[in-house]
Amino acid sequence: MTSPLSEAARNALLGVSTATLTTQLFKRGLRNVFVQGARPLNPNGPPMVGPAYTLRYIPAREDLDTLDVFADRTHPQRKAVEDVPAGSVLVMDCRGDASVASAGGILLTRMMVRGVAGVVSDGGLRDSPEIARLPFPAYCRGGSAPVNLIKHHAADLNVPIGCGGVPVFPGDIMVGDGEGVVVIPAAIAEEVAHDAAAQDVFETFVMERVRAGQQTFGLYPPNEETKQAFAAWKAKGK
């Protein structure tokens, strides 16, 4: 079993962009890591980092998906809201169908109060204007008022799923910012966090040079002269 993400790695991931992380994962041969269509309801909200706790939806069936199923404490969606561990991210597989909601404001508020790190859906979320005002990371394809039972049958919890075309295994590290969500395999999350933080420092140096008028050739990617200049810049505590 993979060790939990260290606090140092978590803090590093909170400070880097999903763009940086996709580069680091590409260096390791991973191309399909950015959850397609999952956008933050509040782009100015807090960043998100946490291990995935998954919920899988399949197409609804009329004789099974009626409003009274929500009274069942074993219903996977309602059970997920109470069982997802604090610090984890609830990731929902809605088959990319945003024509109905996958959850709503009451359920997301409950998870926020419980200390859940965020919610990611490749479907819709209802009560989206209220959710957008919460200090809580919530990613989806957009607002959608119709109840999930119209299209979605909550099938099971904490199994491998697809979300926005990306494979998500329970425990994978989900990172979200104002651009979207990246999935980092748990086994390499620590090293990716370390290297992403180092890349971020270098790109801060690069941005300073670009703003000062320097061309990108020889700077990004760096030639030997740039590497020496970067080392000197770091040594000065920039």
C-alpha positions as CSV (number, residue, x, y, z in Angstrom):
1,M,0.0,0.0,0.0
2,T,1.4,3.4,-0.9
3,S,2.3,5.7,1.9
4,P,0.2,8.8,2.5
5,L,1.4,11.9,0.9
6,S,3.8,13.8,3.1
7,E,2.9,17.2,4.4
8,A,6.0,18.7,2.6
9,A,4.8,17.2,-0.7
10,R,1.2,18.3,-0.1
11,N,2.4,21.9,0.5
12,A,4.6,21.8,-2.6
13,L,1.6,20.6,-4.7
14,L,-0.6,23.4,-3.3
15,G,1.9,25.9,-4.7
16,V,2.4,24.7,-8.2
17,S,0.2,24.9,-11.3
18,T,-1.5,22.0,-13.0
19,A,0.4,23.1,-16.1
20,T,3.7,22.5,-14.3
21,L,2.4,19.1,-13.2
22,T,1.4,18.0,-16.6
23,T,5.0,18.7,-17.8
24,Q,6.5,16.7,-15.0
25,L,4.2,13.8,-15.8
26,F,4.9,14.0,-19.5
27,K,8.6,13.7,-18.6
28,R,7.7,10.4,-17.0
29,G,5.7,9.2,-20.1
30,L,2.3,10.0,-18.8
31,R,0.2,12.0,-21.3
32,N,-3.4,11.5,-20.2
33,V,-3.6,13.1,-16.8
34,F,-5.7,16.3,-17.1
35,V,-9.4,15.7,-16.4
36,Q,-11.2,17.0,-19.5
37,G,-14.1,19.3,-19.0
38,A,-13.8,19.6,-15.2
39,R,-13.6,23.3,-14.5
40,P,-13.7,25.1,-11.1
41,L,-17.0,26.6,-10.3
42,N,-15.0,29.2,-8.3
43,P,-11.8,29.9,-10.3
44,N,-10.7,32.2,-7.4
45,G,-11.3,29.5,-4.8
46,P,-8.6,27.6,-2.9
47,P,-6.3,25.1,-4.6
48,M,-7.0,21.4,-4.1
49,V,-4.7,18.5,-3.2
50,G,-5.8,15.1,-1.8
51,P,-6.0,11.4,-2.5
52,A,-8.9,10.2,-4.6
53,Y,-12.0,8.5,-3.1
54,T,-14.1,7.4,-6.1
55,L,-17.8,7.1,-6.9
56,R,-18.9,5.3,-10.1
57,Y,-22.2,6.1,-11.8
58,I,-23.7,3.9,-14.5
59,P,-26.8,4.8,-16.6
60,A,-30.0,5.0,-14.5
61,R,-32.8,2.6,-14.7
62,E,-36.3,3.8,-14.0
63,D,-37.4,0.9,-11.7
64,L,-34.3,1.4,-9.5
65,D,-33.6,5.1,-9.4
66,T,-36.5,6.7,-7.6
67,L,-36.4,9.5,-5.0
68,D,-36.9,7.1,-2.1
69,V,-33.4,5.5,-2.7
70,F,-31.9,8.5,-0.9
71,A,-33.3,7.3,2.4
72,D,-31.2,4.2,2.1
73,R,-28.0,4.7,4.1
74,T,-26.1,2.3,1.8
75,H,-26.9,4.3,-1.3
76,P,-23.4,4.9,-2.8
77,Q,-23.8,8.6,-3.4
78,R,-25.1,9.3,0.1
79,K,-22.7,6.9,1.7
80,A,-19.8,8.6,-0.1
81,V,-20.7,12.0,1.4
82,E,-20.3,10.5,4.9
83,D,-17.5,8.0,4.2
84,V,-15.0,10.0,2.1
85,P,-12.1,10.7,4.5
86,A,-11.2,14.2,5.6
87,G,-8.4,15.5,3.3
88,S,-9.5,13.3,0.4
89,V,-11.1,14.3,-2.8
90,L,-14.4,12.8,-4.0
91,V,-14.0,11.9,-7.7
92,M,-17.2,11.0,-9.6
93,D,-17.4,9.1,-12.9
94,C,-20.5,10.4,-14.7
95,R,-19.5,9.1,-18.1
96,G,-19.0,12.8,-19.2
97,D,-22.8,13.4,-19.0
98,A,-23.5,16.8,-17.6
99,S,-27.2,16.9,-18.5
100,V,-28.1,16.1,-14.9
101,A,-26.3,16.8,-11.6
102,S,-24.0,14.4,-9.8
103,A,-24.4,16.2,-6.5
104,G,-25.6,19.5,-5.1
105,G,-25.1,22.2,-2.6
106,I,-26.2,20.4,0.5
107,L,-24.0,17.4,-0.1
108,L,-21.0,19.6,-1.0
109,T,-21.5,21.7,2.1
110,R,-21.6,18.6,4.2
111,M,-18.3,17.4,2.8
112,M,-16.7,20.8,3.2
113,V,-17.7,20.8,6.9
114,R,-16.3,17.3,7.3
115,G,-12.9,18.5,6.0
116,V,-13.0,16.9,2.6
117,A,-10.4,18.4,0.3
118,G,-12.6,18.9,-2.8
119,V,-15.0,17.3,-5.3
120,V,-14.3,16.5,-9.0
121,S,-17.0,15.4,-11.4
122,D,-17.0,14.9,-15.2
123,G,-20.8,15.6,-15.0
124,G,-22.8,18.5,-13.7
125,L,-23.4,20.0,-10.2
126,R,-26.7,21.5,-9.1
127,D,-27.0,24.6,-6.9
128,S,-23.9,25.7,-8.8
129,P,-24.3,29.5,-7.9
130,E,-24.3,28.6,-4.2
131,I,-21.4,26.1,-4.6
132,A,-19.4,28.8,-6.4
133,R,-19.6,31.0,-3.3
134,L,-18.2,28.3,-1.0
135,P,-14.5,28.3,0.1
136,F,-14.3,24.8,-1.3
137,P,-12.8,23.4,-4.5
138,A,-15.5,22.0,-6.8
139,Y,-14.8,20.9,-10.4
140,C,-17.4,19.9,-12.9
141,R,-18.5,20.4,-16.5
142,G,-21.0,23.1,-15.4
143,G,-24.1,23.8,-13.5
144,S,-27.0,21.3,-14.1
145,A,-30.3,21.5,-12.2
146,P,-31.9,18.1,-12.9
147,V,-31.5,15.5,-10.2
148,N,-28.9,12.8,-10.8
149,L,-31.4,10.0,-10.7
150,I,-32.7,10.9,-14.1
151,K,-29.5,9.8,-15.8
152,H,-27.2,8.3,-13.1
153,H,-27.3,5.2,-11.0
154,A,-24.8,5.2,-8.2
155,A,-23.1,1.8,-8.5
156,D,-20.1,1.6,-6.2
157,L,-17.4,3.3,-4.2
158,N,-13.6,3.4,-4.2
159,V,-13.0,1.4,-7.3
160,P,-11.0,2.4,-10.4
161,I,-13.0,4.8,-12.6
162,G,-12.7,7.1,-15.6
163,C,-13.2,10.8,-15.0
164,G,-13.0,13.2,-17.9
165,G,-11.3,10.5,-19.9
166,V,-8.6,9.9,-17.3
167,P,-8.1,6.7,-15.3
168,V,-8.4,7.4,-11.6
169,F,-7.5,4.8,-9.0
170,P,-8.4,5.1,-5.3
171,G,-5.5,6.9,-3.6
172,D,-4.2,8.7,-6.7
173,I,-3.4,12.3,-5.9
174,M,-5.8,14.9,-7.3
175,V,-4.5,18.4,-7.7
176,G,-6.7,21.3,-8.8
177,D,-6.1,25.0,-9.5
178,G,-7.9,27.7,-11.5
179,E,-7.3,25.8,-14.8
180,G,-8.5,22.3,-13.9
181,V,-7.5,19.0,-12.3
182,V,-4.5,16.7,-12.7
183,V,-4.3,13.1,-11.6
184,I,-0.9,12.0,-10.2
185,P,-0.3,8.2,-9.7
186,A,0.2,7.8,-5.9
187,A,3.4,5.9,-6.3
188,I,5.2,8.9,-7.9
189,A,3.4,11.8,-6.1
190,E,6.3,12.6,-3.8
191,E,8.9,12.9,-6.5
192,V,6.6,14.8,-8.8
193,A,5.9,17.3,-6.0
194,H,9.6,17.8,-5.4
195,D,10.5,18.2,-9.1
196,A,7.4,20.4,-9.8
197,A,8.5,22.8,-7.0
198,A,12.0,23.0,-8.5
199,Q,10.5,23.7,-12.0
200,D,8.4,26.4,-10.5
201,V,11.4,28.2,-9.1
202,F,13.2,28.0,-12.4
203,E,10.2,29.3,-14.3
204,T,10.0,32.3,-11.9
205,F,13.6,33.1,-12.9
206,V,12.6,32.7,-16.6
207,M,9.6,35.0,-16.3
208,E,11.8,37.7,-14.7
209,R,14.2,37.5,-17.7
210,V,11.4,37.5,-20.2
211,R,9.8,40.6,-18.6
212,A,13.2,42.2,-18.8
213,G,13.2,41.7,-22.6
214,Q,15.3,38.5,-23.0
215,Q,14.4,36.2,-25.8
216,T,13.4,32.6,-25.0
217,F,16.0,30.9,-27.2
218,G,18.7,29.7,-24.9
219,L,16.6,30.6,-21.9
220,Y,13.7,28.2,-22.1
221,P,15.0,25.5,-22.3
222,P,18.2,26.7,-20.8
223,N,21.6,26.7,-22.3
224,E,24.8,26.5,-20.2
225,E,24.9,30.2,-19.8
226,T,21.3,30.3,-18.5
227,K,22.0,27.5,-16.1
228,Q,24.9,29.4,-14.6
229,A,22.8,32.6,-14.4
230,F,20.0,30.7,-12.7
231,A,22.5,29.2,-10.1
232,A,23.7,32.7,-9.3
233,W,20.2,34.0,-9.1
234,K,19.3,31.2,-6.6
235,A,22.4,31.8,-4.6
236,K,21.3,35.4,-4.0
237,G,18.2,34.1,-2.5
238,K,15.8,35.3,-5.2
